[in-house]
Amino acid sequence: MDAFGALADPTRRRILQHIAVSEPQSVAEICAPLDITPSAVSQHLKILAQADFVKVVKRGNCRIYSVNFEEIGKIQAWISDLGLGLKQSFDRLDELLNTRKDGT
């Protein structure tokens, strides 16, 4: 699944937000405050890991999840670039409209 597909689900966004502000956590630790079943959290974490939004470290028979902020940064940079491009397009349109309005 691609990055935006992974982020499309509100539960995955909640999970990602939760672990972003927490210490690295196991599935059981993630479930408790979010009131989501462990199997559901595991499925969502699998998708987030495939999209490279979470890192997984195996400790014994437990998997510990943390946010991959580098990948989040790539999405953030892409969105910023998109916004800048749109702003520049609107600025050029403003200039064109102002020029025509002034009659020059």
RAZIDA-V580952 format. One record per helix or strand of 2 or more residues. SS is the DSSP state (H for helix, E for strand). FROM is the first residue (numbers start at 1). TO is the last residue. If there is no record, write none. Layout:
ss=SS from=FROM to=TO
ss=SS from=FROM to=TO
//
This chain:
ss=H from=3 to=7
ss=H from=10 to=20
ss=H from=27 to=34
ss=H from=38 to=50
ss=E from=54 to=59
ss=E from=62 to=67
ss=H from=69 to=102
//
